Amino acid sequence: MSEKSCEISLRLNGRERRFRVEERETLLRVLRERAGLTGAKKGCDLGECGACTVILNGRAVNSCCVFAVQADGGTVETIEGLGTPDKPHPLQRAFIDAGAIQCGFCTPGMILAAKALLDREPHPSREAIRRALSGNLCRCTGYEKIERAVELAAEAISGLVEKGGGEA
């Protein structure tokens, strides 16, 4: 490491993790290269496409635009922290059911942007969904199926909570 480095700690997908990082190293690079979590994609590297979206301290952020040192002591959620192949998160299930996935490059960022929205607003309007997803670009599906998937997930999560299934 040629630049000044320091140690940071993160609560990453529910686990405490420590990393030695360069002072100008992005959170995206740390997640992909150090933590081995490749769900966040390097797209434009300018914060325009949303492919690198993660949830940092409850907010959807472009991890390519956040220095890792800025996340020190924070909580980071990536797509790898949601659901499992056997028990997908309701958002993952809804994206599949609504046909909102094609190539999949944008999907992790879309799902995390939607999760940040649903965590703070369980019953969003279509306009709120559009605003929440506005920083995420998709070249394959168009946005109608993605917006519908978020609505389906909101309904599913609401049903789980009402039935006493806890939070998704």
MARMAR-843569 format. One record per residue (C-alpha): residue number from 1; residue in one letter; y, z, x. Coordinates in steps of 0.2 Angstrom, whole numbers, plus 5000, padded with zeros to 4 digits. Each point is the difference from the previous one (the first is absolute). Layout:
<nodes>
NODE  num  residuo    c2    c3    c1
NODE  NUM        a     Y     Z     X
...
</nodes>
This chain:
<nodes>
NODE  num  residuo    c2    c3    c1
NODE    1        m  5000  5000  5000
NODE    2        s  5016  4994  5008
NODE    3        e  5012  5008  4988
NODE    4        k  5003  5018  4997
NODE    5        s  4985  5007  4990
NODE    6        c  4997  5016  4990
NODE    7        e  4987  5007  4989
NODE    8        i  5001  4999  4981
NODE    9        s  4990  5008  4986
NODE   10        l  4997  4992  4983
NODE   11        r  4990  5005  4985
NODE   12        l  4991  4983  4999
NODE   13        n  4990  4997  4984
NODE   14        g  4997  5019  4998
NODE   15        r  4996  5004  5018
NODE   16        e  5011  5007  5014
NODE   17        r  5001  4987  5014
NODE   18        r  5009  5000  5017
NODE   19        f  5006  4985  5009
NODE   20        r  5009  4997  5017
NODE   21        v  5013  4986  4996
NODE   22        e  5014  4991  5008
NODE   23        e  5017  5005  4993
NODE   24        r  5003  4982  4993
NODE   25        e  4982  4997  4994
NODE   26        t  4998  4996  4982
NODE   27        l  4990  5010  4987
NODE   28        l  4991  4984  4996
NODE   29        r  4994  4998  5018
NODE   30        v  4994  5018  5001
NODE   31        l  4991  4998  4984
NODE   32        r  4991  4984  5005
NODE   33        e  4998  5002  5019
NODE   34        r  4998  5019  5002
NODE   35        a  4993  5005  4983
NODE   36        g  4989  4985  4997
NODE   37        l  5007  4998  4983
NODE   38        t  5003  4981  4997
NODE   39        g  5003  5000  4982
NODE   40        a  5019  4999  5003
NODE   41        k  5003  4983  5006
NODE   42        k  5013  4993  5012
NODE   43        g  5008  4986  4990
NODE   44        c  5018  4996  5004
NODE   45        d  5004  5015  5011
NODE   46        l  5017  5001  4992
NODE   47        g  4997  5011  4984
NODE   48        e  5001  4985  4989
NODE   49        c  4982  4996  4994
NODE   50        g  4993  5018  4996
NODE   51        a  4983  4996  5008
NODE   52        c  5002  5015  5011
NODE   53        t  5005  5012  4986
NODE   54        v  4993  5018  5001
NODE   55        i  5005  5016  4991
NODE   56        l  5010  5012  5011
NODE   57        n  5005  5017  4993
NODE   58        g  4997  4993  4982
NODE   59        r  5011  4984  5003
NODE   60        a  4994  4982  5002
NODE   61        v  5006  4994  5017
NODE   62        n  4999  4985  5011
NODE   63        s  4990  5007  5015
NODE   64        c  5006  4986  5011
NODE   65        c  5018  5007  4998
NODE   66        v  4996  5019  5003
NODE   67        f  4999  5006  5018
NODE   68        a  4984  5011  5001
NODE   69        v  5011  5015  5007
NODE   70        q  5009  4999  4983
NODE   71        a  4984  5004  4991
NODE   72        d  4996  5015  5011
NODE   73        g  4995  5015  4989
NODE   74        g  4999  4989  4985
NODE   75        t  4986  4995  4988
NODE   76        v  4994  4982  5001
NODE   77        e  4989  4991  4987
NODE   78        t  4992  4983  5004
NODE   79        i  4989  4989  4989
NODE   80        e  4985  5008  5010
NODE   81        g  5004  5017  4992
NODE   82        l  4998  4994  4982
NODE   83        g  4983  4999  4992
NODE   84        t  4983  4995  5007
NODE   85        p  4990  4984  4998
NODE   86        d  4989  5010  4988
NODE   87        k  5015  5009  4991
NODE   88        p  5015  4989  5001
NODE   89        h  5017  5008  4996
NODE   90        p  5006  4994  4982
NODE   91        l  5013  4989  5008
NODE   92        q  4987  4991  5011
NODE   93        r  4988  4998  4984
NODE   94        a  5015  4994  4990
NODE   95        f  5005  4987  5013
NODE   96        i  4982  4993  5000
NODE   97        d  4998  5001  4981
NODE   98        a  5017  4991  4997
NODE   99        g  4996  4986  5013
NODE  100        a  5015  5006  5011
NODE  101        i  4991  4996  5016
NODE  102        q  4998  4984  5008
NODE  103        c  5001  4999  5019
NODE  104        g  5003  5019  5001
NODE  105        f  5014  5000  5014
NODE  106        c  5013  5007  4989
NODE  107        t  4989  5011  4989
NODE  108        p  5000  5016  5010
NODE  109        g  5019  5000  5001
NODE  110        m  5001  4996  4981
NODE  111        i  4988  5014  4996
NODE  112        l  5009  5013  5010
NODE  113        a  5017  4995  4993
NODE  114        a  4992  5001  4983
NODE  115        k  4993  5017  5004
NODE  116        a  5016  5007  5006
NODE  117        l  5008  4995  4983
NODE  118        l  4986  5007  4990
NODE  119        d  5000  5016  5009
NODE  120        r  5019  5003  4995
NODE  121        e  5000  4990  4984
NODE  122        p  4983  5001  4991
NODE  123        h  5005  4988  4985
NODE  124        p  5011  4987  5008
NODE  125        s  5008  4986  4991
NODE  126        r  4997  4982  5005
NODE  127        e  5017  5000  5008
NODE  128        a  4997  5015  5010
NODE  129        i  4984  4992  5006
NODE  130        r  5009  4985  5005
NODE  131        r  5013  5010  5009
NODE  132        a  4987  5010  5009
NODE  133        l  4990  4985  5006
NODE  134        s  5016  4990  5004
NODE  135        g  4998  5002  5019
NODE  136        n  4982  4993  5000
NODE  137        l  4997  4982  5001
NODE  138        c  4985  4991  4994
NODE  139        r  4996  4981  5002
NODE  140        c  4984  4999  4991
NODE  141        t  4999  5008  4983
NODE  142        g  5018  5000  4993
NODE  143        y  5006  5017  4994
NODE  144        e  4994  5000  4982
NODE  145        k  4983  5006  5004
NODE  146        i  5006  5013  5012
NODE  147        e  5012  5007  4988
NODE  148        r  4986  5001  4987
NODE  149        a  4989  5009  5012
NODE  150        v  5013  5013  5003
NODE  151        e  5001  5002  4981
NODE  152        l  4981  5002  4999
NODE  153        a  5000  5012  5013
NODE  154        a  5013  5011  4992
NODE  155        e  4990  5000  4984
NODE  156        a  4984  5005  5010
NODE  157        i  5009  5014  5010
NODE  158        s  5008  5006  4984
NODE  159        g  4983  5000  4991
NODE  160        l  4992  5010  5015
NODE  161        v  5013  5013  5000
NODE  162        e  5000  5002  4981
NODE  163        k  4981  5002  5000
NODE  164        g  5001  5013  5013
NODE  165        g  4994  4990  5015
NODE  166        g  5014  5005  5011
NODE  167        e  5012  4989  5009
NODE  168        a  4994  4983  5007
</nodes>
